[in-house]
């Protein structure tokens, strides 16, 4: 009987698997369960290697793509563990050059590298805090009758210290399994090559812009010494890495939302039986955005930096008002525009994610808008699933959430800019009183 079982077991298991595969074509829940079991079947079972077919009329969902892609990735990783070959890149390293120096970038080299960068930032912040009270004003400030050294050094010390939360947020993102699975799925799709090309263009343009900004910031004004120039360079490297990760997370969310919008644009007959699956895909996008921004702490670190940038803009405006010679007017205008434009652009990218999902504007054609176009057109069997999808869009906002503030939307950005303007006016008045040197 034991020998009979060994002979008959493979055939019985194969027929059982084929039956479950056929049944999963009509049951999305069973199909998802089969997808979860596929990793074990393919990597450890030698009986059944059949691929699971998908429901007719429905395109491959993001969840299924991530599942199949992560399944193959785990299989490849298990094979690589048994071999002596190089380890496969994971997470953001899938889009970066395969060089050792990349892991020396801030937040990307693991805990040890992050602690080293943190130590560098903390020491730099303490050094500039000390210089804020001990350093004498440079000659170029004395010539303009300005006593701005204490305020400038204090602001720069705080700015450097705000890079520490961003370092740990980058470390959390770089080792995130959620990002790794999403990147595997994205790169295996037709849009994967476009994502790689997009990130290459962004990296080159950003590097060129930062080189120009660094040259202006360190050559057009005498500055505050060599230590100041070195720390500006360190902050430029941190800004480069964090901005690339920022754009990558935003682009991946927009690509997934756009694919979902393209599916909902199909006719109601084509979408028949797919509304529950579409709802699950949308919830997967919500989990991805929330996990990458709020859970990792990335959104909070950027919110702190944005708030402090408004103080820097106010300080630059105060310097412009006090400087009667206007010798450095071009530099002052450049610094004010730099911090203002960066803050506005990055806030706009944040606000665009919920706008693409739940905006009621006709020109945006959001998921909610396109879903409402099917009202009165879906079949009786799809009414409940369709209404559940609309209810999910209206009640479950997809966007970047800042702790204690909420999700950043278009309605949030407008009042925020008005509040920042009022606060900047108050800070300008206070800074003007401190900036002009009182006669002895």
C-alpha positions in Angstrom: 0.0 0.0 0.0 2.9 2.3 0.7 4.3 1.7 -2.8 0.8 2.3 -4.3 0.5 5.6 -2.5 3.9 6.8 -3.7 2.8 6.0 -7.3 -0.7 7.4 -7.1 0.0 10.5 -5.0 1.5 12.7 -7.8 -1.4 12.0 -10.2 -4.0 12.6 -7.5 -2.4 15.8 -6.4 -2.1 17.0 -9.9 -5.8 16.4 -10.7 -6.8 18.1 -7.4 -4.6 21.1 -8.3 -6.1 21.3 -11.8 -9.6 21.2 -10.3 -8.9 24.0 -7.9 -7.3 26.0 -10.7 -10.5 25.7 -12.8 -12.7 26.6 -9.9 -10.6 29.7 -9.1 -11.5 31.2 -12.5 -15.0 31.9 -11.2 -14.1 32.7 -7.6 -11.7 35.7 -7.0 -11.2 34.8 -3.3 -10.1 31.3 -4.2 -7.9 32.7 -6.9 -6.1 34.9 -4.4 -5.7 32.0 -2.0 -4.2 29.9 -4.9 -1.8 32.7 -5.6 -0.6 32.7 -2.1 -0.1 28.9 -2.2 1.7 29.1 -5.5 5.0 30.2 -3.9 5.1 27.0 -1.8 4.0 24.8 -4.7 6.6 26.1 -7.1 9.6 26.2 -4.7 9.1 23.1 -2.7 6.6 20.8 -4.4 7.7 18.7 -7.4 4.2 17.4 -8.2 2.3 20.3 -9.8 3.9 23.3 -11.6 0.8 24.5 -13.4 0.3 28.3 -13.8 -3.0 29.7 -12.6 -5.2 31.3 -15.2 -7.1 34.5 -14.5 -10.8 35.3 -14.7 -12.0 35.9 -18.2 -12.5 39.6 -19.1 -10.4 40.9 -16.3 -6.9 42.2 -16.8 -4.1 41.1 -14.4 -4.5 43.0 -11.1 -1.6 44.7 -9.2 -2.1 42.2 -6.4 -1.7 39.2 -8.7 1.3 40.8 -10.5 3.0 41.5 -7.2 2.2 38.0 -5.9 3.5 36.2 -9.0 6.5 38.5 -9.2 7.4 38.2 -5.6 6.9 34.4 -5.9 9.5 34.2 -8.7 11.8 36.6 -6.8 11.6 34.4 -3.7 12.4 31.4 -5.8 15.4 33.2 -7.4 16.6 34.3 -3.9 16.4 30.8 -2.6 18.5 29.6 -5.5 21.0 32.5 -5.1 21.3 31.6 -1.4 22.4 28.1 -2.4 24.9 29.4 -5.0 28.0 31.6 -4.5 26.9 34.3 -7.0 26.3 38.0 -6.0 23.2 38.8 -4.1 20.3 40.2 -6.1 19.5 43.9 -5.6 16.4 44.6 -3.5 14.2 47.6 -3.0 15.4 50.9 -4.5 18.7 49.2 -5.5 16.8 47.6 -8.4 16.9 51.0 -10.1 20.4 52.0 -9.1 23.8 51.2 -10.6 25.4 48.0 -9.3 28.2 49.8 -7.5 29.5 49.6 -4.0 29.6 53.4 -3.6 25.8 53.5 -3.9 25.4 51.9 -0.5 27.5 54.7 1.0 24.7 57.1 0.1 22.7 58.5 3.1 20.0 56.1 4.3 20.8 53.4 1.8 23.6 51.4 3.4 21.8 49.9 6.4 21.9 50.7 10.0 25.7 51.1 10.3 25.9 53.6 7.4 22.8 55.5 8.7 24.4 55.8 12.2 27.6 57.1 10.6 25.7 59.7 8.6 23.6 60.6 11.7 26.8 61.1 13.7 28.1 63.4 11.0 24.9 65.5 11.0 24.7 65.7 14.8 28.4 66.8 15.0 27.9 69.4 12.3 24.8 70.7 14.0 26.5 71.0 17.3 29.5 72.7 15.7 27.3 75.4 14.0 25.3 75.9 17.2 28.6 76.6 19.0 29.6 79.0 16.2 26.3 80.8 16.5 27.4 82.2 19.8 31.2 82.2 19.5 31.8 83.2 15.8 32.5 86.8 14.9 30.6 88.3 12.0 32.6 88.0 8.7 34.0 91.1 7.1 31.4 91.1 4.3 28.6 91.3 6.9 30.3 94.1 8.8 30.7 96.1 5.6 26.9 96.0 5.1 26.2 97.0 8.7 24.6 93.6 9.4 24.9 91.3 12.4 23.4 88.2 11.0 25.9 85.5 12.0 24.1 84.2 15.1 20.8 83.9 13.3 22.3 82.3 10.2 24.4 79.8 12.2 21.4 78.9 14.4 19.1 78.3 11.4 21.8 76.2 9.6 22.3 74.1 12.8 18.6 73.3 13.0 18.4 72.6 9.3 21.3 70.1 9.5 19.7 68.4 12.5 16.4 68.0 10.6 18.2 65.6 8.3 18.4 62.9 11.0 14.7 61.9 10.8 15.0 61.8 7.1 18.0 59.4 7.3 16.1 56.9 9.3 13.0 57.2 7.1 15.2 56.5 4.1 16.6 53.4 5.8 13.1 52.1 6.5 12.1 52.6 2.9 15.3 51.0 1.4 14.8 47.8 3.3 11.0 47.7 3.0 9.5 44.4 1.7 6.4 46.3 0.5 8.5 48.5 -1.8 10.5 45.5 -3.0 7.4 43.6 -4.0 5.9 46.6 -5.7 9.1 47.3 -7.6 9.3 43.7 -8.8 5.7 43.8 -10.1 6.2 47.3 -11.7 9.5 46.4 -13.5 8.0 43.1 -14.8 5.1 45.1 -16.5 5.3 47.0 -19.7 5.8 50.3 -17.8 8.9 49.0 -16.1 11.3 50.3 -18.8 9.5 53.6 -18.8 10.0 53.9 -15.0 13.7 53.2 -15.3 14.1 55.8 -18.0 12.0 58.3 -16.0 14.2 57.9 -12.9 17.4 58.3 -15.0 16.1 61.6 -16.4 15.1 62.8 -13.0 18.5 61.9 -11.5 20.4 63.7 -14.2 18.3 66.8 -14.1 18.4 66.9 -10.3 22.2 66.4 -10.2 22.7 69.2 -12.7 20.4 71.6 -10.8 22.1 70.8 -7.5 25.6 71.4 -9.0 24.4 74.9 -10.2 22.8 75.6 -6.8 25.9 74.5 -4.9 28.1 76.7 -7.1 25.9 79.7 -6.6 25.6 79.1 -2.8 29.4 78.7 -2.3 30.9 81.2 -4.8 28.6 84.2 -5.2 28.6 85.0 -1.4 31.8 84.8 0.7 30.0 82.6 3.2 31.0 81.5 6.6 34.2 79.4 6.1 35.2 76.0 4.9 33.1 74.1 7.5 30.0 75.8 6.1 30.9 74.8 2.5 31.5 71.1 3.5 28.3 70.9 5.4 26.4 72.4 2.5 27.8 69.7 0.3 26.7 67.0 2.7 23.2 68.4 2.8 23.1 68.5 -1.0 23.9 64.8 -1.1 21.1 64.0 1.4 18.7 66.2 -0.6 19.6 64.4 -3.8 18.9 60.9 -2.4 15.7 61.9 -0.5 14.3 63.6 -3.6 15.0 60.6 -5.8 13.2 58.3 -3.4 10.4 60.9 -3.1 9.9 61.0 -6.8 10.1 57.2 -7.1 7.4 56.6 -4.5 5.2 59.2 -6.1 5.7 57.9 -9.6 4.9 54.3 -8.6 1.6 55.4 -6.9 0.6 57.4 -10.0 1.4 54.6 -12.4 -0.8 52.1 -10.4 -3.6 54.7 -10.2 -3.4 55.4 -13.9 -3.6 51.7 -14.8 -6.7 51.4 -12.6 -8.2 54.5 -14.3 -7.6 52.9 -17.7 -9.5 49.8 -16.7 -12.5 51.7 -15.3 -12.7 53.7 -18.6 -13.8 50.4 -20.2 -17.4 49.8 -20.9 -19.7 48.5 -18.1 -20.2 45.2 -20.0 -16.4 44.7 -20.1 -16.1 45.5 -16.4 -18.8 42.9 -15.5 -17.6 40.8 -12.6 -14.5 42.8 -12.0 -15.7 45.5 -9.5 -14.7 43.6 -6.4 -11.3 43.0 -7.9 -10.9 46.7 -8.7 -11.8 47.6 -5.1 -9.1 45.3 -3.8 -6.6 46.9 -6.2 -7.5 50.3 -4.9 -7.1 49.2 -1.3 -3.7 47.8 -2.2 -2.6 51.2 -3.6 -3.9 52.8 -0.3 -1.8 50.4 1.7 1.3 51.0 -0.4 1.1 54.8 -0.2 0.4 54.8 3.6 3.2 52.2 4.2 5.8 54.2 2.2 5.0 57.6 3.5 3.4 57.6 7.0 4.5 54.3 8.4 8.1 54.9 7.4 8.2 58.4 8.8 9.1 59.9 5.4 6.1 62.2 5.3 6.8 63.6 8.8 10.5 64.2 8.1 9.6 66.2 5.0 6.8 68.1 6.8 9.4 69.3 9.4 11.8 70.4 6.6 9.0 72.2 4.7 8.0 74.1 7.8 11.5 75.1 8.6 12.1 76.2 4.9 9.4 78.8 5.4 11.6 80.3 8.2 14.6 80.3 5.9 12.6 82.1 3.2 11.5 84.7 5.8 15.2 85.2 6.8 16.3 85.6 3.2 13.6 88.2 2.7 14.7 90.0 5.8 18.3 90.1 4.5 17.0 91.5 1.2 15.2 94.3 3.0 18.1 95.2 5.3 20.9 95.1 2.7 20.9 98.6 1.4 23.8 98.0 -1.0 21.9 95.3 -3.0 25.3 93.8 -3.8 24.0 90.3 -3.3 20.5 90.8 -4.5 20.7 88.1 -7.1 21.9 85.5 -4.5 19.1 86.5 -2.1 16.5 86.2 -4.7 17.9 82.8 -5.8 17.8 81.4 -2.2 14.2 82.6 -1.7 13.0 81.1 -4.9 14.9 77.9 -4.3 13.2 77.0 -1.0 9.8 78.4 -2.1 9.7 76.5 -5.4 10.9 73.2 -3.9 8.3 73.3 -1.2 5.5 74.2 -3.6 6.4 71.5 -6.2 6.8 68.7 -3.6 3.5 69.7 -2.0 1.8 69.7 -5.4 3.1 66.1 -6.0 1.7 65.0 -2.7 -1.7 66.6 -3.4 -2.0 65.1 -6.9 -2.3 61.5 -5.5 -5.7 62.0 -3.8 -6.7 64.2 -6.6 -6.3 61.4 -9.1 -8.4 59.1 -6.9 -11.3 61.2 -5.6 -11.5 64.5 -7.4 -14.8 65.6 -8.8 -13.4 67.8 -11.5 -14.2 66.8 -15.1 -10.7 67.6 -16.3 -9.0 65.3 -13.8 -11.0 62.2 -14.5 -10.3 60.6 -11.2 -11.2 57.1 -10.2 -14.3 58.4 -8.4 -15.4 60.4 -11.4 -14.9 57.5 -13.8 -16.6 55.1 -11.5 -19.6 57.3 -11.3 -19.9 57.2 -15.1 -21.0 53.6 -14.8 -24.0 54.4 -12.6 -27.1 53.0 -14.2 -25.1 51.0 -16.7 -23.8 48.0 -14.7 -25.7 44.7 -14.6 -27.8 43.7 -11.7 -25.2 41.3 -10.5 -22.6 44.0 -10.3 -24.6 46.8 -8.6 -23.5 46.0 -5.1 -19.8 45.6 -6.0 -19.9 48.8 -8.0 -21.5 50.8 -5.1 -19.0 49.3 -2.7 -16.2 50.5 -5.0 -17.6 54.1 -5.0 -18.1 54.0 -1.2 -14.5 52.9 -0.8 -13.2 55.7 -2.9 -15.3 58.3 -1.0 -14.4 57.0 2.5 -10.9 55.6 2.1 -8.7 58.5 0.9 -5.5 57.5 -0.9 -2.8 60.1 -0.2 0.2 61.1 1.9 -0.7 61.5 5.5 1.2 63.7 7.9 0.8 62.6 11.6 -1.4 65.0 13.5 -2.2 66.9 10.3 -4.0 64.6 8.0 -3.9 63.6 4.3 -2.3 66.2 2.0 -5.0 67.2 -0.6 -5.6 70.2 -2.8 -7.9 71.6 -0.1 -5.1 71.2 2.4 -2.3 72.9 0.4 -4.2 76.1 -0.2 -4.9 77.0 3.5 -1.4 75.8 4.4 0.2 78.3 2.0 -2.0 81.1 3.4 -1.0 80.2 7.0 2.7 80.0 6.0 2.4 83.5 4.4 1.0 85.0 7.6 3.6 83.3 9.7 6.3 84.4 7.3 5.2 88.0 7.7 5.5 87.8 11.5 8.9 86.2 11.2 10.0 88.9 8.8 9.1 91.6 11.3 11.0 89.9 14.1 14.0 89.2 11.9 14.2 92.8 10.7 14.5 93.9 14.3 17.4 91.5 15.0 19.2 91.9 11.7 20.1 95.6 11.8 23.0 96.2 14.1 22.3 98.8 16.7 24.8 101.6 17.0 27.1 101.3 20.0 
